[in-house]
Amino acid sequence: MKKITTILGLLFLSMTILSSCGDKDKDDKKSKKDREISVKNLDKDIDNEEDAVEAMITITKAQIELVEKAIGPPLLMMDDEDLEDRGEDIDKAEEDVWDKIIDEEWDEDDLEDADNWDEYEDLKDEFEDIMEDYFEKYSE
């Protein structure tokens, strides 16, 4: 009987430890907006070309996230009003970043020389591929 009690006690202890190390995202009480990629005040943190490209990368990631939510599985889809609001936020952030780039008088060559330009190009290609696939799928 003592062995059974010991085994059950160890089983209970191991289950308690495993459940406490579980996925916190499931228990997270954050709203959908809190889990989105933040595009607010991106232009405020731009001090050089690398920062500008990093801001452009963040905007592109937000655009990809928005498109995936718009055309993705029903569980990920957002309401039309939320999609429109999020799209406007992203467009405003992109406009602010480009205004900052223009104000700093960086041209495209300066930006292309930034160390993180390749990541931006890869993301833009991914975004274009997603949009192309979407239009092919729904234009027929």
N, C-alpha and C positions, 0 to 999 in steps of 0.2 A: 504494500500500500504506500510505503514511504517513497518508493521509486516512482510510482505513478504520480504522486503529489509533486515530486521534484521535477518530473518531466513536464507536467502541466504548468508548473510555476515558471519553468524556463521558456516554455512555449508562450505563455502570457507575456513574459518580460520581452521576448524577442518581437512579438507582435506589437507591443507598445512602442518599442524603439523604432521599428520599421514604419509604423503609422505616423510617428512624430517627424520622420525624415521624408515624408511624402511630398507630393507636388503642392507647393504653396500657391501656385497660380489658381488652382481649383478653389481654394479657400479665400482667395484674395477678393476683397470687397470693392476694388477699384471699378470705376465706371468704364465704359468703352472709350470715352474721350481721354481718360487718364492713361490708357494703354496704347494710344496712337502715338506715332512719331511726332514730336513737338516741332512745329515750324514757326513758333512765335519768337520774335526778336532775333532771328538769325543774322540779320544785317548789323546788329549791334556788336557782334563778336568778331567782325571781320577786320583784321589788321594787316593782312598780307594776302598774296595770291593763293597760298595754300588754304588759308581760312575761307577765302571766297569759293574755292573749288569744294571744300568740305561742306559749305552751306549748300552748294548746288547738288552735292551728293545726297545730303539730307532731304532736300526738296524732291529729288528724283525717287528716293526710297519712299517718301510719303505718297508720291504720285502712283507708284507701283502698288503700294498698299491699298490705295483708294480704288484703283482699277480692279484689283483682286477681290475687294469687298463688293464691288458693283457687279462683277460677272461671276463671282465664285459660287460655292455651294450655298444653299439657302440659309444654313446656320450662320454663315459669316456675313451675309448680305445686310446692308444698312437700309434704313428708310430713305426714300427719295429726298426728303427734306434734309436729313443728316448728310447724305452724299453731297447735296448741293452746297450746304454750309461748309463742309470740309473742303470741297473743291475751291470755294471762294477763299478760304483761309490759305490754302496752298498757293493759289494764284497771287494773292496779295503778298505772301512771303517771297515768292519768286520775283515779283516786281520790285520789292524792296531790296533784294539782293542784287539784282541787275542795276538798280539805281545807285547802290553803293559802289559797284564795280565801275560804272560810268563816272561817278564822282571822283574815284581814285585814279581815273584815267588809265586803267589797265586795259590793254588790248587783248585780243584772243591769243596772240603769241605769248604774252606774259602768263596768261592762265594755262596755256598748254605746257609751259615750262615747269609748272608746279608739280611737285613729287606725286601728288595724288590724282593727277589728271587721268591716268589709265583706269582707275577705279570708276571715275565719273563716266568715261567713255563706255566702259563695260555695262554700267547701269543704264545708260541711255540706250544702248543696243538692246538690252533686255526689255526695257520699256517699249521700244519700238516693235520688238518681236511680239510682245503680248498684245499690243494694239493691232498689229497686222493680223495675228491669228484671230482676234476677236472680230475684226471686220470681215475676214474671209468666212468665218463661221456664220455670221448673222446677215451677210449681204446676199446669200443665196436664197 
